[in-house]
Amino acid sequence: MPELPNVLTAAQARVLGALVEKEITTPDYYPLSLSALMNACNQRSNREPVMDLDEDAVRQALHALEDLRLAGPARGTDSRVTKYEHWLGEAFNFSRAETALICVLLLRGPQTPGELRGRTERMHRFDEISDVMGGLQKLMEREPTLVAVLPRQPGTKESRYAHLLSGPVESIVQPQQAYANPAAAGGAISPEQEGRIAQLEMTVAELRNEVAELRKKIEDLFG
């Protein structure tokens, strides 16, 4: 495993996440041309925050990722247009579950396990929240660690998780605290309540995705 590239800018993280996502969700159109990659980075759906990168910004991000051996021009293609691919699998030997989780964290920032379960569905299906937690735990146990758990925000019942490819995240707590102190930032929560909350979050995430896809179809239809 390479040294942790904890220097990724927001643009570099977005480019890397977009390449990973498109390889899995639209393999017929992968690797991506520079124009297609720019459009993927600037999607209005499934991106937080929405960005407006131009081709020069995407190209600069690609150069930096190539130096880190995380992405670059596609190997072995005979296309007249240069296309780009990621090398995340070569760098970290991720499982499909780990790839899906790190991808969504790159594209949408810190999220709860319930949100991750809903938002990774097109890339990898997690049958239970415990499966999401298992994938996150593997990413946290890597050396160096790639994911950290954040303290619960006031009024929330689930902790959020963040990737560390862009450096340390403020207010990180130790992983064991997320399990040992379920009453943090509020009263104790039973396993049944945790499951209900996670299910509700997944449902909301799915509805948001459906609305975003519907909006995109309408925009494409009426241009």
Rosetta blueprint (number, residue, H / E / L):
1 M L
2 P L
3 E L
4 L L
5 P L
6 N L
7 V L
8 L L
9 T L
10 A H
11 A H
12 Q H
13 A H
14 R H
15 V H
16 L H
17 G H
18 A H
19 L H
20 V H
21 E H
22 K H
23 E H
24 I H
25 T H
26 T L
27 P H
28 D H
29 Y H
30 Y L
31 P L
32 L E
33 S E
34 L H
35 S H
36 A H
37 L H
38 M H
39 N H
40 A H
41 C H
42 N L
43 Q L
44 R L
45 S L
46 N L
47 R L
48 E L
49 P L
50 V L
51 M L
52 D L
53 L L
54 D L
55 E H
56 D H
57 A H
58 V H
59 R H
60 Q H
61 A H
62 L H
63 H H
64 A H
65 L H
66 E H
67 D H
68 L L
69 R L
70 L L
71 A E
72 G E
73 P E
74 A L
75 R L
76 G L
77 T L
78 D L
79 S L
80 R L
81 V L
82 T L
83 K E
84 Y E
85 E E
86 H E
87 W L
88 L H
89 G H
90 E H
91 A H
92 F H
93 N L
94 F L
95 S L
96 R H
97 A H
98 E H
99 T H
100 A H
101 L H
102 I H
103 C H
104 V H
105 L H
106 L H
107 L H
108 R H
109 G L
110 P L
111 Q E
112 T L
113 P H
114 G H
115 E H
116 L H
117 R H
118 G H
119 R H
120 T L
121 E L
122 R L
123 M L
124 H L
125 R L
126 F L
127 D L
128 E L
129 I H
130 S H
131 D H
132 V H
133 M H
134 G H
135 G H
136 L H
137 Q H
138 K H
139 L H
140 M H
141 E H
142 R L
143 E L
144 P L
145 T L
146 L L
147 V E
148 A E
149 V E
150 L L
151 P L
152 R L
153 Q L
154 P L
155 G L
156 T L
157 K L
158 E L
159 S L
160 R L
161 Y E
162 A E
163 H E
164 L L
165 L L
166 S L
167 G L
168 P L
169 V L
170 E L
171 S L
172 I L
173 V E
174 Q L
175 P H
176 Q H
177 Q H
178 A H
179 Y H
180 A H
181 N L
182 P L
183 A L
184 A L
185 A L
186 G L
187 G L
188 A L
189 I L
190 S L
191 P H
192 E H
193 Q H
194 E H
195 G H
196 R H
197 I H
198 A H
199 Q H
200 L H
201 E H
202 M H
203 T H
204 V H
205 A H
206 E H
207 L H
208 R H
209 N H
210 E H
211 V H
212 A H
213 E H
214 L H
215 R H
216 K H
217 K H
218 I H
219 E H
220 D H
221 L H
222 F H
223 G L
